[in-house]
Amino acid sequence: MKGKTRYRKAPKRVGEAIAQAEVVTDFLPGPDKLVFKESTVKITLALSKRSIDFFKAKASQYNVPYQTMIKKVVDLYTEQHQK
């Protein structure tokens, strides 16, 4: 292992940091759940200009439809709070 450090015993401060770490539950779906088509319902929804401008700018960066980004945020929120 040239150029890499291999620790046999972690320094005490590292062990303390690990012991104090908090586990964060991952609520995002796996890649296999992102590809399936779901049934949808068309609605009319008035959102703030600030929110729409944000999503349009981000969607433009990633070359995706901004409505799809908004839909995903709502879907993730729903999944998290239906438990």
N, CA, C and O atoms as CSV, one atom per row, in Angstrom:
chain,resi,resn,atom,element,x,y,z
A,1,MET,N,N,0.842,-1.191,0.000
A,1,MET,CA,C,0.000,0.000,0.000
A,1,MET,C,C,0.877,1.239,0.000
A,1,MET,O,O,1.030,1.903,1.025
A,2,LYS,N,N,1.418,1.530,-1.089
A,2,LYS,CA,C,2.304,2.676,-1.190
A,2,LYS,C,C,1.503,3.978,-1.215
A,2,LYS,O,O,0.558,4.109,-1.994
A,3,GLY,N,N,1.875,4.940,-0.368
A,3,GLY,CA,C,1.237,6.242,-0.374
A,3,GLY,C,C,-0.038,6.347,0.455
A,3,GLY,O,O,-0.624,7.426,0.547
A,4,LYS,N,N,-0.478,5.245,1.061
A,4,LYS,CA,C,-1.694,5.286,1.876
A,4,LYS,C,C,-1.346,4.978,3.319
A,4,LYS,O,O,-0.470,4.158,3.594
A,5,THR,N,N,-2.027,5.630,4.231
A,5,THR,CA,C,-1.809,5.396,5.649
A,5,THR,C,C,-2.826,4.376,6.126
A,5,THR,O,O,-4.019,4.486,5.841
A,6,ARG,N,N,-2.345,3.392,6.848
A,6,ARG,CA,C,-3.248,2.376,7.390
A,6,ARG,C,C,-3.197,2.511,8.916
A,6,ARG,O,O,-2.135,2.375,9.522
A,7,TYR,N,N,-4.347,2.776,9.526
A,7,TYR,CA,C,-4.421,2.945,10.968
A,7,TYR,C,C,-4.726,1.608,11.634
A,7,TYR,O,O,-5.648,0.895,11.238
A,8,ARG,N,N,-3.952,1.290,12.630
A,8,ARG,CA,C,-4.199,0.067,13.388
A,8,ARG,C,C,-5.037,0.397,14.631
A,8,ARG,O,O,-5.841,-0.420,15.080
A,9,LYS,N,N,-4.843,1.583,15.170
A,9,LYS,CA,C,-5.601,2.008,16.338
A,9,LYS,C,C,-5.931,3.482,16.145
A,9,LYS,O,O,-5.030,4.312,16.028
A,10,ALA,N,N,-7.217,3.809,16.112
A,10,ALA,CA,C,-7.633,5.192,15.880
A,10,ALA,C,C,-7.260,6.054,17.077
A,10,ALA,O,O,-7.341,5.603,18.220
A,11,PRO,N,N,-6.850,7.302,16.817
A,11,PRO,CA,C,-6.591,8.219,17.932
A,11,PRO,C,C,-7.847,8.393,18.784
A,11,PRO,O,O,-8.961,8.276,18.273
A,12,LYS,N,N,-7.683,8.664,20.041
A,12,LYS,CA,C,-8.804,8.758,20.981
A,12,LYS,C,C,-9.849,9.773,20.518
A,12,LYS,O,O,-11.043,9.489,20.614
A,13,ARG,N,N,-9.449,10.940,20.022
A,13,ARG,CA,C,-10.414,11.973,19.631
A,13,ARG,C,C,-11.289,11.507,18.461
A,13,ARG,O,O,-12.447,11.912,18.358
A,14,VAL,N,N,-10.742,10.657,17.577
A,14,VAL,CA,C,-11.532,10.128,16.466
A,14,VAL,C,C,-12.590,9.175,17.006
A,14,VAL,O,O,-13.749,9.221,16.593
A,15,GLY,N,N,-12.187,8.320,17.925
A,15,GLY,CA,C,-13.129,7.387,18.543
A,15,GLY,C,C,-14.250,8.109,19.272
A,15,GLY,O,O,-15.409,7.698,19.206
A,16,GLU,N,N,-13.905,9.183,19.967
A,16,GLU,CA,C,-14.927,9.972,20.673
A,16,GLU,C,C,-15.898,10.609,19.689
A,16,GLU,O,O,-17.104,10.637,19.931
A,17,ALA,N,N,-15.375,11.117,18.587
A,17,ALA,CA,C,-16.238,11.736,17.574
A,17,ALA,C,C,-17.184,10.709,16.979
A,17,ALA,O,O,-18.360,11.001,16.763
A,18,ILE,N,N,-16.689,9.521,16.714
A,18,ILE,CA,C,-17.536,8.466,16.153
A,18,ILE,C,C,-18.609,8.074,17.157
A,18,ILE,O,O,-19.762,7.868,16.779
A,19,ALA,N,N,-18.250,7.969,18.419
A,19,ALA,CA,C,-19.206,7.594,19.466
A,19,ALA,C,C,-20.325,8.624,19.596
A,19,ALA,O,O,-21.450,8.275,19.955
A,20,GLN,N,N,-20.026,9.890,19.309
A,20,GLN,CA,C,-21.019,10.951,19.447
A,20,GLN,C,C,-21.812,11.184,18.162
A,20,GLN,O,O,-22.738,11.995,18.144
A,21,ALA,N,N,-21.458,10.484,17.100
A,21,ALA,CA,C,-22.120,10.694,15.807
A,21,ALA,C,C,-23.588,10.299,15.881
A,21,ALA,O,O,-23.968,9.385,16.612
A,22,GLU,N,N,-24.393,11.000,15.118
A,22,GLU,CA,C,-25.833,10.738,15.067
A,22,GLU,C,C,-26.178,10.106,13.722
A,22,GLU,O,O,-25.779,10.608,12.671
A,23,VAL,N,N,-26.916,9.009,13.763
A,23,VAL,CA,C,-27.325,8.335,12.535
A,23,VAL,C,C,-28.493,9.101,11.932
A,23,VAL,O,O,-29.469,9.397,12.620
A,24,VAL,N,N,-28.393,9.419,10.650
A,24,VAL,CA,C,-29.449,10.135,9.937
A,24,VAL,C,C,-30.132,9.138,9.008
A,24,VAL,O,O,-29.480,8.506,8.176
A,25,THR,N,N,-31.438,9.002,9.155
A,25,THR,CA,C,-32.198,8.080,8.327
A,25,THR,C,C,-32.283,8.611,6.905
A,25,THR,O,O,-32.639,9.767,6.679
A,26,ASP,N,N,-31.954,7.760,5.964
A,26,ASP,CA,C,-32.017,8.124,4.555
A,26,ASP,C,C,-33.437,7.865,4.059
A,26,ASP,O,O,-33.849,6.711,3.949
A,27,PHE,N,N,-34.188,8.923,3.758
A,27,PHE,CA,C,-35.562,8.766,3.311
A,27,PHE,C,C,-35.699,8.863,1.797
A,27,PHE,O,O,-36.803,8.749,1.263
A,28,LEU,N,N,-34.588,9.072,1.106
A,28,LEU,CA,C,-34.642,9.175,-0.348
A,28,LEU,C,C,-34.764,7.787,-0.965
A,28,LEU,O,O,-34.188,6.828,-0.451
A,29,PRO,N,N,-35.501,7.674,-2.052
A,29,PRO,CA,C,-35.671,6.359,-2.676
A,29,PRO,C,C,-34.398,5.915,-3.389
A,29,PRO,O,O,-33.580,6.738,-3.799
A,30,GLY,N,N,-34.244,4.601,-3.528
A,30,GLY,CA,C,-33.117,4.065,-4.274
A,30,GLY,C,C,-33.311,4.294,-5.762
A,30,GLY,O,O,-34.425,4.573,-6.206
A,31,PRO,N,N,-32.243,4.179,-6.538
A,31,PRO,CA,C,-32.336,4.411,-7.983
A,31,PRO,C,C,-33.383,3.545,-8.675
A,31,PRO,O,O,-34.017,3.982,-9.636
A,32,ASP,N,N,-33.568,2.309,-8.186
A,32,ASP,CA,C,-34.546,1.426,-8.813
A,32,ASP,C,C,-35.981,1.930,-8.681
A,32,ASP,O,O,-36.849,1.548,-9.466
A,33,LYS,N,N,-36.233,2.781,-7.696
A,33,LYS,CA,C,-37.584,3.318,-7.502
A,33,LYS,C,C,-37.800,4.635,-8.240
A,33,LYS,O,O,-38.900,5.188,-8.203
A,34,LEU,N,N,-36.788,5.134,-8.894
A,34,LEU,CA,C,-36.911,6.402,-9.610
A,34,LEU,C,C,-37.349,6.211,-11.056
A,34,LEU,O,O,-37.719,7.182,-11.716
A,35,VAL,N,N,-37.316,4.998,-11.556
A,35,VAL,CA,C,-37.564,4.771,-12.977
A,35,VAL,C,C,-38.996,4.380,-13.303
A,35,VAL,O,O,-39.384,4.421,-14.471
A,36,PHE,N,N,-39.791,4.004,-12.316
A,36,PHE,CA,C,-41.151,3.555,-12.593
A,36,PHE,C,C,-42.108,4.717,-12.792
A,36,PHE,O,O,-42.033,5.722,-12.085
A,37,LYS,N,N,-42.992,4.579,-13.738
A,37,LYS,CA,C,-43.994,5.602,-14.054
A,37,LYS,C,C,-45.160,5.457,-13.083
A,37,LYS,O,O,-45.701,4.366,-12.904
A,38,GLU,N,N,-45.530,6.547,-12.471
A,38,GLU,CA,C,-46.674,6.558,-11.564
A,38,GLU,C,C,-47.850,7.226,-12.242
A,38,GLU,O,O,-47.682,8.035,-13.155
A,39,SER,N,N,-49.050,6.879,-11.785
A,39,SER,CA,C,-50.214,7.593,-12.301
A,39,SER,C,C,-50.192,9.003,-11.709
A,39,SER,O,O,-49.790,9.193,-10.562
A,40,THR,N,N,-50.617,9.964,-12.478
A,40,THR,CA,C,-50.582,11.351,-12.039
A,40,THR,C,C,-51.956,11.996,-12.214
A,40,THR,O,O,-52.816,11.477,-12.927
A,41,VAL,N,N,-52.141,13.113,-11.565
A,41,VAL,CA,C,-53.358,13.901,-11.663
A,41,VAL,C,C,-52.936,15.334,-11.959
A,41,VAL,O,O,-52.088,15.888,-11.260
A,42,LYS,N,N,-53.511,15.927,-12.971
A,42,LYS,CA,C,-53.184,17.322,-13.286
A,42,LYS,C,C,-53.987,18.241,-12.374
A,42,LYS,O,O,-55.186,18.051,-12.167
A,43,ILE,N,N,-53.289,19.250,-11.830
A,43,ILE,CA,C,-53.936,20.239,-10.964
A,43,ILE,C,C,-53.439,21.624,-11.338
A,43,ILE,O,O,-52.459,21.776,-12.067
A,44,THR,N,N,-54.123,22.613,-10.833
A,44,THR,CA,C,-53.652,23.991,-10.947
A,44,THR,C,C,-53.238,24.417,-9.551
A,44,THR,O,O,-53.992,24.268,-8.589
A,45,LEU,N,N,-52.048,24.942,-9.455
A,45,LEU,CA,C,-51.495,25.296,-8.167
A,45,LEU,C,C,-50.769,26.631,-8.281
A,45,LEU,O,O,-49.900,26.795,-9.138
A,46,ALA,N,N,-51.115,27.567,-7.437
A,46,ALA,CA,C,-50.438,28.869,-7.438
A,46,ALA,C,C,-49.286,28.818,-6.446
A,46,ALA,O,O,-49.493,28.595,-5.254
A,47,LEU,N,N,-48.068,29.027,-6.947
A,47,LEU,CA,C,-46.870,29.048,-6.108
A,47,LEU,C,C,-46.233,30.427,-6.173
A,47,LEU,O,O,-46.502,31.206,-7.087
A,48,SER,N,N,-45.392,30.719,-5.200
A,48,SER,CA,C,-44.739,32.027,-5.197
A,48,SER,C,C,-43.777,32.140,-6.374
A,48,SER,O,O,-43.204,31.145,-6.820
A,49,LYS,N,N,-43.610,33.338,-6.858
A,49,LYS,CA,C,-42.675,33.598,-7.955
A,49,LYS,C,C,-41.264,33.211,-7.542
A,49,LYS,O,O,-40.494,32.686,-8.346
A,50,ARG,N,N,-40.927,33.473,-6.279
A,50,ARG,CA,C,-39.608,33.124,-5.758
A,50,ARG,C,C,-39.346,31.624,-5.877
A,50,ARG,O,O,-38.259,31.214,-6.281
A,51,SER,N,N,-40.336,30.810,-5.527
A,51,SER,CA,C,-40.176,29.356,-5.612
A,51,SER,C,C,-40.040,28.896,-7.061
A,51,SER,O,O,-39.176,28.079,-7.379
A,52,ILE,N,N,-40.885,29.414,-7.926
A,52,ILE,CA,C,-40.828,29.024,-9.337
A,52,ILE,C,C,-39.499,29.445,-9.955
A,52,ILE,O,O,-38.898,28.675,-10.704
A,53,ASP,N,N,-39.034,30.650,-9.655
A,53,ASP,CA,C,-37.742,31.109,-10.176
A,53,ASP,C,C,-36.616,30.197,-9.712
A,53,ASP,O,O,-35.711,29.878,-10.484
A,54,PHE,N,N,-36.673,29.777,-8.451
A,54,PHE,CA,C,-35.666,28.868,-7.919
A,54,PHE,C,C,-35.656,27.555,-8.684
A,54,PHE,O,O,-34.605,27.108,-9.144
A,55,PHE,N,N,-36.829,26.932,-8.822
A,55,PHE,CA,C,-36.898,25.642,-9.502
A,55,PHE,C,C,-36.538,25.750,-10.981
A,55,PHE,O,O,-35.909,24.847,-11.531
A,56,LYS,N,N,-36.925,26.832,-11.619
A,56,LYS,CA,C,-36.563,27.012,-13.029
A,56,LYS,C,C,-35.045,27.135,-13.184
A,56,LYS,O,O,-34.467,26.572,-14.114
A,57,ALA,N,N,-34.411,27.860,-12.286
A,57,ALA,CA,C,-32.949,28.029,-12.358
A,57,ALA,C,C,-32.242,26.697,-12.121
A,57,ALA,O,O,-31.314,26.346,-12.851
A,58,LYS,N,N,-32.675,25.960,-11.107
A,58,LYS,CA,C,-32.052,24.668,-10.820
A,58,LYS,C,C,-32.312,23.671,-11.945
A,58,LYS,O,O,-31.414,22.925,-12.336
A,59,ALA,N,N,-33.520,23.658,-12.457
A,59,ALA,CA,C,-33.859,22.741,-13.552
A,59,ALA,C,C,-33.014,23.042,-14.777
A,59,ALA,O,O,-32.583,22.128,-15.481
A,60,SER,N,N,-32.779,24.310,-15.029
A,60,SER,CA,C,-31.958,24.712,-16.158
A,60,SER,C,C,-30.518,24.204,-15.996
A,60,SER,O,O,-29.893,23.780,-16.968
A,61,GLN,N,N,-30.009,24.250,-14.786
A,61,GLN,CA,C,-28.650,23.767,-14.503
A,61,GLN,C,C,-28.512,22.279,-14.818
A,61,GLN,O,O,-27.480,21.835,-15.323
A,62,TYR,N,N,-29.564,21.513,-14.515
A,62,TYR,CA,C,-29.506,20.060,-14.668
A,62,TYR,C,C,-30.239,19.559,-15.909
A,62,TYR,O,O,-30.341,18.353,-16.138
A,63,ASN,N,N,-30.751,20.502,-16.710
A,63,ASN,CA,C,-31.432,20.161,-17.957
A,63,ASN,C,C,-32.599,19.191,-17.742
A,63,ASN,O,O,-32.726,18.181,-18.435
A,64,VAL,N,N,-33.449,19.526,-16.760
A,64,VAL,CA,C,-34.654,18.739,-16.471
A,64,VAL,C,C,-35.842,19.695,-16.367
A,64,VAL,O,O,-35.650,20.891,-16.143
A,65,PRO,N,N,-37.066,19.187,-16.527
A,65,PRO,CA,C,-38.239,20.057,-16.384
A,65,PRO,C,C,-38.438,20.502,-14.927
A,65,PRO,O,O,-38.335,19.696,-14.003
A,66,TYR,N,N,-38.718,21.771,-14.742
A,66,TYR,CA,C,-38.876,22.268,-13.367
A,66,TYR,C,C,-40.104,21.678,-12.687
A,66,TYR,O,O,-40.103,21.487,-11.471
A,67,GLN,N,N,-41.156,21.386,-13.459
A,67,GLN,CA,C,-42.351,20.786,-12.860
A,67,GLN,C,C,-42.034,19.411,-12.273
A,67,GLN,O,O,-42.578,19.032,-11.236
A,68,THR,N,N,-41.157,18.673,-12.938
A,68,THR,CA,C,-40.766,17.352,-12.452
A,68,THR,C,C,-40.015,17.471,-11.136
A,68,THR,O,O,-40.188,16.642,-10.242
A,69,MET,N,N,-39.186,18.491,-11.014
A,69,MET,CA,C,-38.471,18.707,-9.753
A,69,MET,C,C,-39.448,19.017,-8.615
A,69,MET,O,O,-39.317,18.483,-7.513
A,70,ILE,N,N,-40.408,19.866,-8.886
A,70,ILE,CA,C,-41.402,20.216,-7.863
A,70,ILE,C,C,-42.199,18.981,-7.470
A,70,ILE,O,O,-42.442,18.751,-6.285
A,71,LYS,N,N,-42.605,18.190,-8.449
A,71,LYS,CA,C,-43.360,16.957,-8.176
A,71,LYS,C,C,-42.555,16.034,-7.278
A,71,LYS,O,O,-43.105,15.454,-6.341
A,72,LYS,N,N,-41.262,15.887,-7.543
A,72,LYS,CA,C,-40.419,14.999,-6.744
A,72,LYS,C,C,-40.313,15.475,-5.303
A,72,LYS,O,O,-40.337,14.664,-4.377
A,73,VAL,N,N,-40.198,16.780,-5.106
A,73,VAL,CA,C,-40.140,17.334,-3.745
A,73,VAL,C,C,-41.427,17.011,-2.988
A,73,VAL,O,O,-41.380,16.595,-1.830
A,74,VAL,N,N,-42.555,17.198,-3.628
A,74,VAL,CA,C,-43.850,16.908,-2.986
A,74,VAL,C,C,-43.966,15.417,-2.690
A,74,VAL,O,O,-44.420,15.034,-1.612
A,75,ASP,N,N,-43.556,14.569,-3.641
A,75,ASP,CA,C,-43.610,13.115,-3.433
A,75,ASP,C,C,-42.727,12.680,-2.264
A,75,ASP,O,O,-43.154,11.867,-1.444
A,76,LEU,N,N,-41.505,13.207,-2.175
A,76,LEU,CA,C,-40.606,12.854,-1.073
A,76,LEU,C,C,-41.173,13.308,0.269
A,76,LEU,O,O,-41.081,12.588,1.264
A,77,TYR,N,N,-41.754,14.492,0.292
A,77,TYR,CA,C,-42.380,14.995,1.517
A,77,TYR,C,C,-43.508,14.061,1.950
A,77,TYR,O,O,-43.625,13.713,3.125
A,78,THR,N,N,-44.335,13.662,0.985
A,78,THR,CA,C,-45.458,12.769,1.278
A,78,THR,C,C,-44.971,11.436,1.829
A,78,THR,O,O,-45.484,10.956,2.840
A,79,GLU,N,N,-43.986,10.836,1.170
A,79,GLU,CA,C,-43.454,9.547,1.632
A,79,GLU,C,C,-42.903,9.652,3.046
A,79,GLU,O,O,-43.115,8.752,3.858
A,80,GLN,N,N,-42.212,10.718,3.346
A,80,GLN,CA,C,-41.605,10.889,4.665
A,80,GLN,C,C,-42.662,11.007,5.755
A,80,GLN,O,O,-42.467,10.495,6.857
A,81,HIS,N,N,-43.762,11.661,5.471
A,81,HIS,CA,C,-44.748,11.950,6.511
A,81,HIS,C,C,-45.943,10.995,6.525
A,81,HIS,O,O,-46.830,11.136,7.366
A,82,GLN,N,N,-45.980,10.045,5.626
A,82,GLN,CA,C,-47.057,9.037,5.655
A,82,GLN,C,C,-46.720,7.853,6.532
A,82,GLN,O,O,-47.558,6.977,6.742
A,83,LYS,N,N,-45.515,7.816,7.044
A,83,LYS,CA,C,-45.069,6.679,7.868
A,83,LYS,C,C,-45.745,6.655,9.206
A,83,LYS,O,O,-45.482,5.765,10.015
